[in-house]
Amino acid sequence: MSSHPQPSQRITVRKLLQMKSEAEKIVCLTAYDVSFAKLLDDAGVDVVLVGDSLGMVIQGLENTLPVSMNDMVYHSRCVANGLKRALLMVDMPFMSHITPEIALQNAGRLMKESGAHIVKLEGGSEQREVVSALTSNGIPVCAHLGLQPQRVHKLGGYRVQGREEEAAEHMLEEASILQQSGADALLLECVPAELATKISQTVSIPVIGIGAGVDVDGQVLVLQDVLGITPGRAPKFSHNFMAGADSIQAAIGLYVDAVKAKQFPQQEHIF
Ligand code: KIV
């Protein structure tokens, strides 16, 4: 019998499904370099996301639109070097998945050149062919619904999505379509908690939320928000875990524990 050695405890896409079925919360946090990647891995973060938020928190840009494929490849490679256990999720930047062919080339780069285990892409049912092309070629996909920061100009700002009944129904349908197209996970950003709960109960894939209430399958935050170093007003859905911690390691540990124990997010973080 042939054997394919795996790092003993590596979190996989299958493991995320199992965690959903066993109601174990998935802890996800962003990182952009090897030092923080190691800290997150050691603290028990299950999924490390190299988000295109790096445009804002690392590069100091106004939004995520200018982030390039080369930026994503570079930072993901740095992060991959620090991970032993966590699943590495990497964002596909703006305009990098506008056709299935372009998406395959770019997601292929993230898998081959930076060691990504799963790619994340913003968009709804218009992405079904892209999701299907990627997943049928062995590239796991996390879809991203709700607030999609790459559409900030179209949306007219960073706003909660799915408040009205029609919009909520539409998002529920989009989630099912993306699952049927092959998506392995779904991220919901800034969605009323009631709707997010309904979506996570409807789809069988894991749903990771940011500003989506406590009753989804996992939580994600931007590292800088967790460490309380985001300039200006922190987003309502975030929490500074450095308050009450005496080190960065301790703060990340508090975040992991709070998510696992369903103590984060609290009512004050929810829409
Ligand atoms: O880019 C990012 O960091 C993200 C999170 C906010 C979920 O997509």
Boltz pocket constraint, residues with backbone or C-beta under 6 A from the ligand:
constraints:
  - pocket:
      binder: B
      contacts: [[A, 30], [A, 49], [A, 50], [A, 51], [A, 52], [A, 53], [A, 54], [A, 91], [A, 187], [A, 189], [A, 210], [A, 220], [A, 221], [A, 222]]
      max_distance: 6.0
